[in-house]
Amino acid sequence: MRLDALRRRFFGDIVNTGLTLLVLAALVLWLPPLVRWALLNARFAPDIAACEALDHRGACWGVVAEKARFILLGRYPANDAWRSILAAGLIAGSWLGVATGVLRGRFVIPALALAPLVAIPLLGGGVGGLESVPTELWGGLPLTLLLTAAGMAGSLPLGIAVAYGRRSSLPVLRGLLTAYVELARGIPLIAALFVASFLLPLFFPDGVALDMLWRVLIAIVLFAAAYLSEIIRGGLQALRTEQLDAAAALGFSDWQTQRWVVLPQVLRAVAPSLANSAIALFKDTSLVTIVSLYELTGSLGLALSGDAQWRPFYLEAWIFIAAIYWAGCVVLARISRAKPLPP
């Protein structure tokens, strides 16, 4: 029965049969040399002489073993590396817990919101006897996860507020919020980062300074909130008015209607779009390198740019980075199946 179902799925008509044969031919043509390069001829030990002897006939995964700490943790002090690892583990653990269903229901939102809040003092120190570490030394995977988690945690409630504001009967409020959304959506994130980094400090009073990381995070939150607000607004517009009439008939107040009837349905309906925005933000964090914050890709550049011996093996290091991004995107996609609010 299963073989018959597979036959109908892959060879059910001429188009499916042609595509299936094309994919099989590509696998036969490209898979063997890829396996030879990535596995059979590869070197996994951090032995530069053995890697150079390969002359690129096999992968040198030794570059990952040699530069793993720098790539994953950036310039964070080696003596306190456990703090950076723990911070990344808290955020990644909350994502995995929600994605796998270990955390569900009322625990979803607190887990996703609290993880970056705990990671910030853990990375920065200055509390609980932890040595203070300046934000310019934060980097690698922990910084990528922190920017993504904190960006989504800050932008989602702001996006919900903006979406409701754009449906307001107050024309001035509606106009201001519409202008904000159109402005944020009309510029690239890289422009928003430049504004936050170089123009925003000009508006601060003399003697008042805000750290680069927090300026960047503000820009990310405001930028992402504009997109999320449109996603939420679309979900609100799609909700049937009969739902509101039924809630009113049951005696629900406006707040109770939004809390128990509207928002749960809207968030479930737009969950795939929210996950898509989270995935886009996860990858867009690589842009913060232009303002000297060295997240995952920036740390990779720092790790290899100053090492002439290992620099030729950029490809293997980038494949390693790509695998991390792919895994993160898969986890974020599965989070969209979670149920953050009770029915």
C-alpha atoms as a printed R data frame, in Angstrom:
    type eleno elety resid chain resno       x      y       z
1   ATOM     1    CA   MET     A     1   0.000  0.000   0.000
2   ATOM     2    CA   ARG     A     2   2.799  2.428   0.883
3   ATOM     3    CA   LEU     A     3   4.713  1.633  -2.317
4   ATOM     4    CA   ASP     A     4   1.575  2.231  -4.338
5   ATOM     5    CA   ALA     A     5   1.057  5.612  -2.648
6   ATOM     6    CA   LEU     A     6   4.677  6.590  -3.355
7   ATOM     7    CA   ARG     A     7   4.306  5.530  -6.975
8   ATOM     8    CA   ARG     A     8   1.218  7.702  -7.411
9   ATOM     9    CA   ARG     A     9   2.914 10.653  -5.697
10  ATOM    10    CA   PHE     A    10   6.161 10.625  -7.683
11  ATOM    11    CA   PHE     A    11   5.143  8.912 -10.935
12  ATOM    12    CA   GLY     A    12   1.439  9.677 -11.073
13  ATOM    13    CA   ASP     A    13   1.541 11.681 -14.313
14  ATOM    14    CA   ILE     A    14   3.995 12.838 -16.961
15  ATOM    15    CA   VAL     A    15   5.000 16.032 -15.144
16  ATOM    16    CA   ASN     A    16   5.672 14.297 -11.797
17  ATOM    17    CA   THR     A    17   7.528 11.491 -13.536
18  ATOM    18    CA   GLY     A    18   9.739 13.953 -15.433
19  ATOM    19    CA   LEU     A    19  10.533 15.975 -12.308
20  ATOM    20    CA   THR     A    20  11.282 12.817 -10.310
21  ATOM    21    CA   LEU     A    21  13.646 11.506 -12.985
22  ATOM    22    CA   LEU     A    22  15.336 14.918 -13.231
23  ATOM    23    CA   VAL     A    23  15.956 15.012  -9.474
24  ATOM    24    CA   LEU     A    24  17.262 11.442  -9.463
25  ATOM    25    CA   ALA     A    25  19.625 12.248 -12.342
26  ATOM    26    CA   ALA     A    26  20.919 15.310 -10.470
27  ATOM    27    CA   LEU     A    27  21.511 13.212  -7.355
28  ATOM    28    CA   VAL     A    28  23.400 10.564  -9.329
29  ATOM    29    CA   LEU     A    29  25.506 13.257 -10.993
30  ATOM    30    CA   TRP     A    30  26.274 15.532  -8.031
31  ATOM    31    CA   LEU     A    31  25.899 13.458  -4.861
32  ATOM    32    CA   PRO     A    32  28.953 11.158  -5.249
33  ATOM    33    CA   PRO     A    33  31.502 13.990  -5.746
34  ATOM    34    CA   LEU     A    34  29.878 15.930  -2.912
35  ATOM    35    CA   VAL     A    35  30.173 12.945  -0.563
36  ATOM    36    CA   ARG     A    36  33.800 12.448  -1.587
37  ATOM    37    CA   TRP     A    37  34.602 16.123  -0.954
38  ATOM    38    CA   ALA     A    38  32.639 16.530   2.280
39  ATOM    39    CA   LEU     A    39  33.302 13.152   3.927
40  ATOM    40    CA   LEU     A    40  35.597 10.643   2.247
41  ATOM    41    CA   ASN     A    41  38.503 12.974   1.398
42  ATOM    42    CA   ALA     A    42  37.859 15.437   4.223
43  ATOM    43    CA   ARG     A    43  40.122 16.279   7.149
44  ATOM    44    CA   PHE     A    44  38.435 16.804  10.486
45  ATOM    45    CA   ALA     A    45  41.444 17.456  12.720
46  ATOM    46    CA   PRO     A    46  42.795 21.040  13.003
47  ATOM    47    CA   ASP     A    47  45.951 20.109  11.081
48  ATOM    48    CA   ILE     A    48  46.843 22.911   8.682
49  ATOM    49    CA   ALA     A    49  49.507 20.849   6.880
50  ATOM    50    CA   ALA     A    50  47.065 18.026   6.149
51  ATOM    51    CA   CYS     A    51  44.445 20.501   4.947
52  ATOM    52    CA   GLU     A    52  46.891 22.246   2.622
53  ATOM    53    CA   ALA     A    53  47.971 18.864   1.224
54  ATOM    54    CA   LEU     A    54  44.374 18.211   0.149
55  ATOM    55    CA   ASP     A    55  44.594 21.108  -2.316
56  ATOM    56    CA   HIS     A    56  40.799 21.524  -1.969
57  ATOM    57    CA   ARG     A    57  40.100 17.961  -3.185
58  ATOM    58    CA   GLY     A    58  38.426 17.423   0.178
59  ATOM    59    CA   ALA     A    59  36.873 19.580   2.835
60  ATOM    60    CA   CYS     A    60  38.969 20.911   5.686
61  ATOM    61    CA   TRP     A    61  36.568 20.769   8.607
62  ATOM    62    CA   GLY     A    62  39.555 21.305  10.836
63  ATOM    63    CA   VAL     A    63  39.059 25.044  10.371
64  ATOM    64    CA   VAL     A    64  35.818 24.715  12.333
65  ATOM    65    CA   ALA     A    65  37.551 22.811  15.117
66  ATOM    66    CA   GLU     A    66  40.375 25.366  15.191
67  ATOM    67    CA   LYS     A    67  38.186 28.496  15.157
68  ATOM    68    CA   ALA     A    68  35.008 27.202  16.822
69  ATOM    69    CA   ARG     A    69  35.269 29.287  19.995
70  ATOM    70    CA   PHE     A    70  35.965 32.503  18.106
71  ATOM    71    CA   ILE     A    71  33.239 31.848  15.519
72  ATOM    72    CA   LEU     A    72  30.586 30.895  18.073
73  ATOM    73    CA   LEU     A    73  31.453 33.319  20.890
74  ATOM    74    CA   GLY     A    74  33.275 36.166  19.149
75  ATOM    75    CA   ARG     A    75  35.568 38.301  21.272
76  ATOM    76    CA   TYR     A    76  33.867 37.455  24.545
77  ATOM    77    CA   PRO     A    77  36.529 36.889  27.270
78  ATOM    78    CA   ALA     A    78  37.671 33.271  27.325
79  ATOM    79    CA   ASN     A    79  37.616 33.113  31.132
80  ATOM    80    CA   ASP     A    80  33.903 33.939  31.144
81  ATOM    81    CA   ALA     A    81  32.976 31.940  28.067
82  ATOM    82    CA   TRP     A    82  30.581 29.828  30.145
83  ATOM    83    CA   ARG     A    83  28.362 32.887  30.580
84  ATOM    84    CA   SER     A    84  28.109 33.386  26.831
85  ATOM    85    CA   ILE     A    85  27.407 29.686  26.288
86  ATOM    86    CA   LEU     A    86  24.751 29.677  29.003
87  ATOM    87    CA   ALA     A    87  23.072 32.786  27.560
88  ATOM    88    CA   ALA     A    88  22.907 31.191  24.108
89  ATOM    89    CA   GLY     A    89  21.658 27.961  25.691
90  ATOM    90    CA   LEU     A    90  18.836 29.751  27.509
91  ATOM    91    CA   ILE     A    91  17.526 31.365  24.327
92  ATOM    92    CA   ALA     A    92  18.036 28.299  22.142
93  ATOM    93    CA   GLY     A    93  16.544 26.107  24.870
94  ATOM    94    CA   SER     A    94  13.401 28.234  25.033
95  ATOM    95    CA   TRP     A    95  13.034 27.982  21.248
96  ATOM    96    CA   LEU     A    96  13.521 24.221  21.307
97  ATOM    97    CA   GLY     A    97  11.168 23.800  24.247
98  ATOM    98    CA   VAL     A    98   8.368 25.583  22.408
99  ATOM    99    CA   ALA     A    99   9.157 23.953  19.052
100 ATOM   100    CA   THR     A   100   9.098 20.425  20.501
101 ATOM   101    CA   GLY     A   101   6.000 21.008  22.627
102 ATOM   102    CA   VAL     A   102   7.766 20.680  25.970
103 ATOM   103    CA   LEU     A   103   6.661 24.242  26.694
104 ATOM   104    CA   ARG     A   104   3.090 24.898  25.666
105 ATOM   105    CA   GLY     A   105   0.005 26.912  26.516
106 ATOM   106    CA   ARG     A   106   0.570 29.706  29.001
107 ATOM   107    CA   PHE     A   107   4.296 28.915  29.246
108 ATOM   108    CA   VAL     A   108   5.092 29.771  25.615
109 ATOM   109    CA   ILE     A   109   5.114 33.575  25.791
110 ATOM   110    CA   PRO     A   110   6.921 33.814  29.190
111 ATOM   111    CA   ALA     A   111   9.605 31.390  28.024
112 ATOM   112    CA   LEU     A   112  10.274 33.266  24.784
113 ATOM   113    CA   ALA     A   113  10.217 36.672  26.502
114 ATOM   114    CA   LEU     A   114  12.165 35.850  29.665
115 ATOM   115    CA   ALA     A   115  15.075 34.055  27.981
116 ATOM   116    CA   PRO     A   116  16.609 37.226  26.448
117 ATOM   117    CA   LEU     A   117  15.891 39.191  29.627
118 ATOM   118    CA   VAL     A   118  17.946 36.694  31.625
119 ATOM   119    CA   ALA     A   119  20.643 36.466  28.945
120 ATOM   120    CA   ILE     A   120  21.345 40.222  28.987
121 ATOM   121    CA   PRO     A   121  22.623 40.485  32.600
122 ATOM   122    CA   LEU     A   122  24.351 37.140  32.185
123 ATOM   123    CA   LEU     A   123  26.341 38.483  29.245
124 ATOM   124    CA   GLY     A   124  26.847 41.970  30.626
125 ATOM   125    CA   GLY     A   125  27.686 41.030  34.198
126 ATOM   126    CA   GLY     A   126  27.963 43.624  36.939
127 ATOM   127    CA   VAL     A   127  25.373 41.743  39.020
128 ATOM   128    CA   GLY     A   128  25.606 38.706  41.267
129 ATOM   129    CA   GLY     A   129  29.394 38.963  41.454
130 ATOM   130    CA   LEU     A   130  29.818 38.580  37.676
131 ATOM   131    CA   GLU     A   131  32.567 40.643  36.110
132 ATOM   132    CA   SER     A   132  31.290 43.364  33.806
133 ATOM   133    CA   VAL     A   133  31.804 42.721  30.083
134 ATOM   134    CA   PRO     A   134  31.220 45.656  27.666
135 ATOM   135    CA   THR     A   135  28.719 45.065  24.876
136 ATOM   136    CA   GLU     A   136  31.332 45.609  22.166
137 ATOM   137    CA   LEU     A   137  32.846 42.275  23.236
138 ATOM   138    CA   TRP     A   138  29.560 40.402  22.885
139 ATOM   139    CA   GLY     A   139  29.421 38.455  19.672
140 ATOM   140    CA   GLY     A   140  28.959 35.210  17.818
141 ATOM   141    CA   LEU     A   141  25.925 32.989  18.214
142 ATOM   142    CA   PRO     A   142  24.791 34.463  21.576
143 ATOM   143    CA   LEU     A   143  24.519 37.931  20.032
144 ATOM   144    CA   THR     A   144  22.628 36.594  17.006
145 ATOM   145    CA   LEU     A   145  20.151 34.764  19.237
146 ATOM   146    CA   LEU     A   146  19.820 37.731  21.592
147 ATOM   147    CA   LEU     A   147  19.072 40.223  18.823
148 ATOM   148    CA   THR     A   148  16.494 37.867  17.317
149 ATOM   149    CA   ALA     A   149  14.788 36.923  20.585
150 ATOM   150    CA   ALA     A   150  14.804 40.430  22.065
151 ATOM   151    CA   GLY     A   151  13.798 41.944  18.732
152 ATOM   152    CA   MET     A   152  10.750 39.682  18.416
153 ATOM   153    CA   ALA     A   153   9.858 40.012  22.116
154 ATOM   154    CA   GLY     A   154   9.878 43.797  21.807
155 ATOM   155    CA   SER     A   155   8.355 44.164  18.359
156 ATOM   156    CA   LEU     A   156   5.382 41.788  18.742
157 ATOM   157    CA   PRO     A   157   3.530 43.723  21.503
158 ATOM   158    CA   LEU     A   158   4.427 46.991  19.777
159 ATOM   159    CA   GLY     A   159   3.168 45.610  16.483
160 ATOM   160    CA   ILE     A   160  -0.111 44.545  18.125
161 ATOM   161    CA   ALA     A   161  -0.535 48.041  19.600
162 ATOM   162    CA   VAL     A   162   0.163 49.674  16.237
163 ATOM   163    CA   ALA     A   163  -2.277 47.340  14.483
164 ATOM   164    CA   TYR     A   164  -5.042 48.296  16.920
165 ATOM   165    CA   GLY     A   165  -4.047 51.961  16.643
166 ATOM   166    CA   ARG     A   166  -4.408 51.903  12.882
167 ATOM   167    CA   ARG     A   167  -7.998 50.712  13.355
168 ATOM   168    CA   SER     A   168  -8.698 53.570  15.758
169 ATOM   169    CA   SER     A   169 -11.450 56.106  15.145
170 ATOM   170    CA   LEU     A   170  -8.969 58.912  15.976
171 ATOM   171    CA   PRO     A   171  -7.723 60.248  12.616
172 ATOM   172    CA   VAL     A   172  -4.573 61.870  14.027
173 ATOM   173    CA   LEU     A   173  -3.452 58.685  15.773
174 ATOM   174    CA   ARG     A   174  -4.307 56.608  12.735
175 ATOM   175    CA   GLY     A   175  -2.390 58.972  10.457
176 ATOM   176    CA   LEU     A   176   0.717 59.043  12.650
177 ATOM   177    CA   LEU     A   177   0.846 55.268  12.907
178 ATOM   178    CA   THR     A   178   0.268 54.864   9.190
179 ATOM   179    CA   ALA     A   179   3.149 57.249   8.493
180 ATOM   180    CA   TYR     A   180   5.392 55.273  10.874
181 ATOM   181    CA   VAL     A   181   4.555 51.947   9.224
182 ATOM   182    CA   GLU     A   182   5.037 53.276   5.700
183 ATOM   183    CA   LEU     A   183   8.337 54.923   6.631
184 ATOM   184    CA   ALA     A   184   9.697 51.784   8.322
185 ATOM   185    CA   ARG     A   185   8.624 49.576   5.422
186 ATOM   186    CA   GLY     A   186  10.015 52.024   2.884
187 ATOM   187    CA   ILE     A   187  13.639 51.836   4.014
188 ATOM   188    CA   PRO     A   188  16.003 48.847   4.265
189 ATOM   189    CA   LEU     A   189  17.080 47.599   7.678
190 ATOM   190    CA   ILE     A   190  20.648 48.642   6.954
191 ATOM   191    CA   ALA     A   191  19.489 52.273   6.695
192 ATOM   192    CA   ALA     A   192  17.653 51.975  10.021
193 ATOM   193    CA   LEU     A   193  20.833 50.625  11.622
194 ATOM   194    CA   PHE     A   194  22.861 53.553  10.277
195 ATOM   195    CA   VAL     A   195  20.293 56.016  11.615
196 ATOM   196    CA   ALA     A   196  20.311 54.373  15.050
197 ATOM   197    CA   SER     A   197  24.100 54.233  15.130
198 ATOM   198    CA   PHE     A   198  25.073 57.679  13.859
199 ATOM   199    CA   LEU     A   199  22.034 59.995  13.867
200 ATOM   200    CA   LEU     A   200  20.146 58.923  16.998
201 ATOM   201    CA   PRO     A   201  22.953 60.057  19.389
202 ATOM   202    CA   LEU     A   202  22.576 63.615  17.999
203 ATOM   203    CA   PHE     A   203  19.141 63.847  19.629
204 ATOM   204    CA   PHE     A   204  20.406 62.917  23.094
205 ATOM   205    CA   PRO     A   205  21.173 65.691  25.611
206 ATOM   206    CA   ASP     A   206  24.805 66.498  26.288
207 ATOM   207    CA   GLY     A   207  26.402 63.925  28.546
208 ATOM   208    CA   VAL     A   208  23.767 61.300  27.779
209 ATOM   209    CA   ALA     A   209  24.900 58.325  25.718
210 ATOM   210    CA   LEU     A   210  23.224 55.072  24.812
211 ATOM   211    CA   ASP     A   211  25.297 52.003  24.070
212 ATOM   212    CA   MET     A   212  25.554 50.950  20.423
213 ATOM   213    CA   LEU     A   213  23.909 47.579  21.092
214 ATOM   214    CA   TRP     A   214  20.808 49.147  22.617
215 ATOM   215    CA   ARG     A   215  20.527 51.680  19.789
216 ATOM   216    CA   VAL     A   216  20.706 48.835  17.288
217 ATOM   217    CA   LEU     A   217  18.138 46.848  19.241
218 ATOM   218    CA   ILE     A   218  15.764 49.841  19.279
219 ATOM   219    CA   ALA     A   219  16.122 50.121  15.500
220 ATOM   220    CA   ILE     A   220  15.429 46.392  15.058
221 ATOM   221    CA   VAL     A   221  12.346 46.517  17.298
222 ATOM   222    CA   LEU     A   222  10.875 49.558  15.549
223 ATOM   223    CA   PHE     A   223  11.668 48.149  12.109
224 ATOM   224    CA   ALA     A   224  10.212 44.695  12.817
225 ATOM   225    CA   ALA     A   225   7.155 46.089  14.608
226 ATOM   226    CA   ALA     A   226   6.047 47.885  11.451
227 ATOM   227    CA   TYR     A   227   5.933 44.603   9.524
228 ATOM   228    CA   LEU     A   228   4.336 42.678  12.376
229 ATOM   229    CA   SER     A   229   1.644 45.329  12.766
230 ATOM   230    CA   GLU     A   230   0.499 44.744   9.204
231 ATOM   231    CA   ILE     A   231   0.416 40.994   9.782
232 ATOM   232    CA   ILE     A   232  -1.704 41.460  12.921
233 ATOM   233    CA   ARG     A   233  -3.936 44.020  11.187
234 ATOM   234    CA   GLY     A   234  -4.592 41.548   8.394
235 ATOM   235    CA   GLY     A   235  -5.590 38.930  10.956
236 ATOM   236    CA   LEU     A   236  -7.903 41.401  12.692
237 ATOM   237    CA   GLN     A   237  -9.602 42.298   9.426
238 ATOM   238    CA   ALA     A   238 -10.122 38.623   8.601
239 ATOM   239    CA   LEU     A   239 -11.966 37.947  11.871
240 ATOM   240    CA   ARG     A   240 -15.696 37.550  11.355
241 ATOM   241    CA   THR     A   241 -17.834 40.208  13.056
242 ATOM   242    CA   GLU     A   242 -20.118 37.466  14.354
243 ATOM   243    CA   GLN     A   243 -17.366 36.606  16.852
244 ATOM   244    CA   LEU     A   244 -17.625 40.078  18.386
245 ATOM   245    CA   ASP     A   245 -21.414 39.935  18.459
246 ATOM   246    CA   ALA     A   246 -21.314 36.563  20.222
247 ATOM   247    CA   ALA     A   247 -18.843 37.882  22.812
248 ATOM   248    CA   ALA     A   248 -21.047 40.919  23.459
249 ATOM   249    CA   ALA     A   249 -24.085 38.670  23.831
250 ATOM   250    CA   LEU     A   250 -22.206 36.685  26.486
251 ATOM   251    CA   GLY     A   251 -21.514 39.863  28.421
252 ATOM   252    CA   PHE     A   252 -17.805 40.177  27.658
253 ATOM   253    CA   SER     A   253 -16.230 43.609  28.040
254 ATOM   254    CA   ASP     A   254 -14.127 45.065  25.226
255 ATOM   255    CA   TRP     A   255 -10.934 43.946  26.959
256 ATOM   256    CA   GLN     A   256 -12.253 40.452  27.616
257 ATOM   257    CA   THR     A   257 -13.379 40.166  24.015
258 ATOM   258    CA   GLN     A   258  -9.933 41.058  22.723
259 ATOM   259    CA   ARG     A   259  -8.137 38.869  25.284
260 ATOM   260    CA   TRP     A   260 -10.258 35.731  25.066
261 ATOM   261    CA   VAL     A   261 -11.857 35.869  21.634
262 ATOM   262    CA   VAL     A   262  -9.979 38.075  19.178
263 ATOM   263    CA   LEU     A   263  -6.266 37.774  19.957
264 ATOM   264    CA   PRO     A   264  -6.135 33.953  20.345
265 ATOM   265    CA   GLN     A   265  -7.760 33.481  16.950
266 ATOM   266    CA   VAL     A   266  -5.722 36.197  15.263
267 ATOM   267    CA   LEU     A   267  -2.377 34.971  16.591
268 ATOM   268    CA   ARG     A   268  -3.134 31.402  15.540
269 ATOM   269    CA   ALA     A   269  -4.223 32.530  12.089
270 ATOM   270    CA   VAL     A   270  -1.111 34.621  11.453
271 ATOM   271    CA   ALA     A   271   1.372 32.319  13.241
272 ATOM   272    CA   PRO     A   272   3.044 31.193   9.977
273 ATOM   273    CA   SER     A   273   3.528 34.830   8.947
274 ATOM   274    CA   LEU     A   274   4.937 35.702  12.373
275 ATOM   275    CA   ALA     A   275   7.344 32.772  12.110
276 ATOM   276    CA   ASN     A   276   8.371 33.990   8.669
277 ATOM   277    CA   SER     A   277   9.156 37.441  10.113
278 ATOM   278    CA   ALA     A   278  11.146 35.844  12.947
279 ATOM   279    CA   ILE     A   279  13.153 33.814  10.432
280 ATOM   280    CA   ALA     A   280  13.828 36.923   8.344
281 ATOM   281    CA   LEU     A   281  14.964 38.809  11.456
282 ATOM   282    CA   PHE     A   282  17.172 35.890  12.513
283 ATOM   283    CA   LYS     A   283  19.040 36.101   9.207
284 ATOM   284    CA   ASP     A   284  18.990 39.914   9.007
285 ATOM   285    CA   THR     A   285  20.910 40.187  12.279
286 ATOM   286    CA   SER     A   286  24.010 39.618  10.150
287 ATOM   287    CA   LEU     A   287  23.644 43.250   9.006
288 ATOM   288    CA   VAL     A   288  24.725 44.572  12.412
289 ATOM   289    CA   THR     A   289  28.309 43.832  11.390
290 ATOM   290    CA   ILE     A   290  28.325 47.138   9.498
291 ATOM   291    CA   VAL     A   291  28.052 49.000  12.826
292 ATOM   292    CA   SER     A   292  30.837 46.943  14.426
293 ATOM   293    CA   LEU     A   293  28.712 44.401  16.273
294 ATOM   294    CA   TYR     A   294  30.172 41.031  15.405
295 ATOM   295    CA   GLU     A   295  27.416 38.439  15.506
296 ATOM   296    CA   LEU     A   296  27.801 34.990  13.961
297 ATOM   297    CA   THR     A   297  28.915 36.010  10.461
298 ATOM   298    CA   GLY     A   298  30.929 38.928  11.796
299 ATOM   299    CA   SER     A   299  32.764 36.674  14.225
300 ATOM   300    CA   LEU     A   300  33.592 34.345  11.371
301 ATOM   301    CA   GLY     A   301  35.135 37.250   9.480
302 ATOM   302    CA   LEU     A   302  37.189 38.243  12.515
303 ATOM   303    CA   ALA     A   303  38.293 34.656  13.087
304 ATOM   304    CA   LEU     A   304  39.692 34.118   9.589
305 ATOM   305    CA   SER     A   305  40.565 37.562   8.255
306 ATOM   306    CA   GLY     A   306  43.662 37.854  10.421
307 ATOM   307    CA   ASP     A   307  44.876 34.268   9.993
308 ATOM   308    CA   ALA     A   308  46.612 33.733   6.657
309 ATOM   309    CA   GLN     A   309  46.972 29.981   7.227
310 ATOM   310    CA   TRP     A   310  43.289 29.182   7.761
311 ATOM   311    CA   ARG     A   311  41.892 31.944   5.549
312 ATOM   312    CA   PRO     A   312  41.773 29.769   2.375
313 ATOM   313    CA   PHE     A   313  39.206 27.516   4.045
314 ATOM   314    CA   TYR     A   314  36.427 30.089   4.207
315 ATOM   315    CA   LEU     A   315  34.029 27.770   2.352
316 ATOM   316    CA   GLU     A   316  34.000 25.107   5.043
317 ATOM   317    CA   ALA     A   317  33.510 27.734   7.748
318 ATOM   318    CA   TRP     A   318  30.620 29.314   5.841
319 ATOM   319    CA   ILE     A   319  28.973 25.912   5.390
320 ATOM   320    CA   PHE     A   320  29.196 25.464   9.163
321 ATOM   321    CA   ILE     A   321  27.567 28.884   9.678
322 ATOM   322    CA   ALA     A   322  24.893 28.064   7.091
323 ATOM   323    CA   ALA     A   323  24.059 24.841   8.958
324 ATOM   324    CA   ILE     A   324  23.520 26.843  12.168
325 ATOM   325    CA   TYR     A   325  21.224 29.292  10.396
326 ATOM   326    CA   TRP     A   326  19.311 26.440   8.775
327 ATOM   327    CA   ALA     A   327  18.794 24.719  12.129
328 ATOM   328    CA   GLY     A   328  17.624 27.980  13.695
329 ATOM   329    CA   CYS     A   329  15.171 28.604  10.867
330 ATOM   330    CA   VAL     A   330  13.736 25.093  11.202
331 ATOM   331    CA   VAL     A   331  13.190 25.588  14.937
332 ATOM   332    CA   LEU     A   332  11.573 29.007  14.436
333 ATOM   333    CA   ALA     A   333   9.271 27.549  11.781
334 ATOM   334    CA   ARG     A   334   8.117 24.845  14.201
335 ATOM   335    CA   ILE     A   335   7.417 27.453  16.886
336 ATOM   336    CA   SER     A   336   4.567 28.717  14.706
337 ATOM   337    CA   ARG     A   337   2.691 25.500  15.587
338 ATOM   338    CA   ALA     A   338   2.705 26.367  19.274
339 ATOM   339    CA   LYS     A   339  -0.476 27.596  20.967
340 ATOM   340    CA   PRO     A   340   0.582 30.676  22.970
341 ATOM   341    CA   LEU     A   341  -2.883 31.502  24.258
342 ATOM   342    CA   PRO     A   342  -5.609 29.241  25.637
343 ATOM   343    CA   PRO     A   343  -8.695 28.783  23.446
